[in-house]
C-alpha cells in the first residue's frame, strides 16, 4: 500500500549540474511539481528533459493553496515541492506546507541537496562547528532589535542578503558589532562569477563601496570573540 507523501526536492543554487540523481528520479516519477516560480523551474526541467505538470506555490498564495494540495495528495497524487534555488523551507516557502501535511497525517520526505549557505560557511575560514543561521534580516521593523540580540552571539552567524541591501547591512553590522569583526561575503555560489571577499567589516565594507554589489549574497560573520 502506497503512503501519501510530499517530497521536498532541493534544486541547484547556480550550476544545473549540482542536482542529485535521486532528485531527478523523484521529479520524473511524480504527478505534479509545486514550484515557487514555474518559469525558473521550467528551465531546470527542460534542461533534464522532464515533462511534468507545474503548479504555482509561493509566499503569496501558499495559505490559499494548502487545502487543495493536501486534498490532491490524499487523492493519491505524487507531489514534489521545489523552490527557485536550494532547499525548500530555507528562506523560501516550505515551512507552512510541511506543518500542515504533518497535521494531516501526510508523510514528509526531504531530499538532501543544495543550500547556498553551506559552501559559503565552509570556505569562509570562520569556525563552522557551531553556527546560527539568520537568513534575511528584517528590513525595517525589528531590525535593530535583532542586531542588538546578535551582538553577543559567540557562534558564527550566517545571513542572506540581496545586492540592493548589502551595503546597508554591512554598515549596520559594523555599527553594532564593531569594524574589526571578521566577515566573509560570498556571491553567486556555484555560478560563473562566484566570488568570496574576506576581511574585517571595515575592509569588506570598503570593497563594496568601490565595487557595486551584484548577485545574491551569503554573509558569514565571526561570533563575538572571547574576552
C-alpha positions in Angstrom: 0.0 0.0 0.0 1.5 3.4 -1.0 1.9 6.1 1.6 0.5 9.6 0.9 3.5 11.8 1.0 5.0 15.1 -0.2 8.7 15.3 -1.3 10.8 18.4 -0.8 13.3 18.4 -3.6 16.4 20.8 -3.4 17.4 22.4 -6.7 20.7 23.8 -7.8 21.6 27.3 -6.4 23.5 28.0 -9.6 25.1 25.3 -11.7 22.4 23.0 -13.0 24.8 20.0 -12.6 24.5 20.3 -8.9 21.2 18.5 -8.8 21.3 14.9 -7.4 20.4 11.8 -9.3 17.7 11.0 -6.7 16.2 14.5 -7.1 15.9 13.9 -10.9 14.4 10.5 -10.2 11.7 11.9 -8.0 10.9 14.7 -10.4 10.5 12.2 -13.2 8.2 9.9 -11.2 5.9 12.5 -9.5 2.5 13.5 -10.9 2.7 17.2 -10.0 5.5 19.7 -9.2 4.8 22.6 -6.9 7.1 25.4 -7.9 7.9 28.8 -6.4 8.3 30.2 -9.9 7.1 27.9 -12.7 9.3 29.8 -15.2 12.5 29.1 -13.3 11.6 25.5 -12.6 10.6 25.1 -16.3 14.2 25.9 -17.3 15.5 23.2 -15.0 13.0 20.6 -16.2 13.7 21.4 -19.8 17.4 21.0 -19.3 16.8 17.5 -18.0 14.0 16.7 -20.4 11.4 16.3 -17.7 7.8 17.0 -18.7 5.5 17.3 -15.7 2.6 19.5 -14.7 3.6 22.5 -12.7 1.5 24.3 -10.1 2.5 27.7 -8.7 3.2 27.6 -4.9 4.9 30.7 -3.4 4.8 33.0 -0.4 1.8 35.0 -1.7 -0.5 32.1 -2.4 0.6 29.3 0.0 -2.1 29.9 2.6 -4.8 29.6 -0.1 -3.2 26.5 -1.7 -2.7 24.4 1.3 -6.1 22.7 1.5 -6.1 21.9 -2.3 -2.5 20.5 -2.1 -3.5 18.2 0.9 -6.6 17.1 -0.9 -4.6 16.2 -4.1 -2.1 14.2 -2.0 -4.8 12.4 -0.2 -6.4 11.6 -3.6 -3.2 9.7 -4.5 -1.2 12.3 -6.4 2.6 12.1 -6.0 3.7 15.6 -5.4 7.1 17.3 -5.2 7.8 20.8 -3.9 10.7 22.8 -5.3 11.8 26.4 -4.9 13.8 28.7 -7.2 17.1 27.6 -5.8 18.2 25.5 -2.9 16.2 23.5 -0.3 12.5 24.4 0.3 11.9 26.0 3.7 15.4 27.7 3.9 14.4 31.3 3.5 11.9 30.0 0.9 8.3 28.6 1.0 8.1 25.2 2.6 7.6 25.5 6.4 3.8 26.0 6.2 3.1 23.1 3.8 5.3 20.8 5.9 3.5 21.8 9.1 0.0 21.3 7.6 1.0 18.0 6.0 2.2 16.6 9.3 -1.1 17.7 10.9 -3.0 15.9 8.1 -1.0 12.7 8.6 0.9 13.0 5.3 4.4 11.7 5.3 7.0 14.4 4.6 10.3 13.5 2.8 13.1 15.9 2.2 16.0 15.0 0.0 19.5 16.2 0.8 20.8 18.7 -1.6 21.9 22.3 -2.4 21.8 25.1 0.1 23.8 28.3 -0.6 24.9 29.0 3.0 26.8 25.7 3.5 29.6 26.2 0.9 29.8 29.9 1.9 30.2 28.9 5.6 32.7 26.1 5.0 35.0 28.2 2.8 34.8 31.3 5.0 37.7 30.4 7.2 35.5 31.1 10.2 34.5 28.4 12.7 31.7 26.2 11.3 31.4 23.5 14.0 28.8 25.8 15.7 26.8 28.5 13.9 23.5 30.2 13.7 21.5 30.8 10.5 19.6 34.1 10.5 18.5 34.2 6.8 17.4 37.7 5.8 17.4 40.4 8.5 14.2 42.4 8.9 14.2 45.3 6.5 12.8 47.9 9.0 10.7 46.9 11.9 12.7 44.7 14.4 16.0 45.1 12.5 17.9 46.9 15.3 16.4 44.7 18.0 17.6 41.6 16.0 21.1 43.0 15.6 21.3 44.0 19.2 20.3 40.5 20.2 23.1 39.0 18.0 25.7 41.4 19.3 26.9 39.0 22.0 26.4 35.8 20.0 29.7 33.8 20.2 28.9 31.4 17.3 29.5 32.2 13.7 26.4 33.9 12.2 25.1 33.4 8.7 22.9 35.8 6.8 21.4 36.0 3.3 21.3 39.4 1.6 20.3 40.9 -1.8 22.6 43.2 -3.8 20.3 46.1 -3.1 20.7 45.9 0.7 24.1 44.5 1.1 25.9 47.8 1.8 23.3 48.9 4.3 23.6 45.6 6.1 27.4 45.8 6.2 27.2 49.3 7.7 24.6 48.2 10.2 26.7 45.2 11.2 29.8 47.4 11.7 27.8 49.8 13.8 26.6 47.1 16.2 29.4 44.6 16.1 32.4 46.9 15.5 34.6 47.5 12.4 37.2 44.8 13.4 34.8 41.8 13.5 35.8 39.3 10.8 33.5 38.6 7.9 33.3 36.6 4.7 30.9 37.6 1.9 30.2 35.2 -0.9 28.2 35.8 -4.0 26.8 33.7 -6.9 27.6 30.4 -5.2 28.4 27.7 -7.9 27.9 30.2 -10.8 30.5 31.5 -13.3 31.1 34.7 -11.3 31.3 33.1 -7.9 33.4 35.3 -5.5 34.3 35.5 -1.9 35.6 38.5 0.0 37.2 38.0 3.4 38.4 40.6 5.9 37.2 42.8 8.7 33.8 44.5 8.4 35.6 47.8 7.7 37.7 46.2 4.9 34.8 44.4 3.2 32.6 47.5 3.5 35.2 49.5 1.7 35.5 46.8 -1.0 31.8 47.1 -1.9 31.8 50.9 -1.7 34.4 50.7 -4.6 32.7 47.8 -6.3 28.9 47.8 -6.6 27.4 44.5 -5.3 25.9 42.2 -8.0 24.3 38.8 -7.5 22.9 37.0 -4.4 25.0 37.1 -1.2 25.7 35.0 1.8 27.3 36.8 4.7 29.3 34.8 7.2 30.1 36.8 10.3 32.5 36.0 13.1 30.9 35.5 16.5 31.8 37.7 19.4 35.4 36.9 20.3 36.1 35.6 23.8 37.1 38.4 26.2 
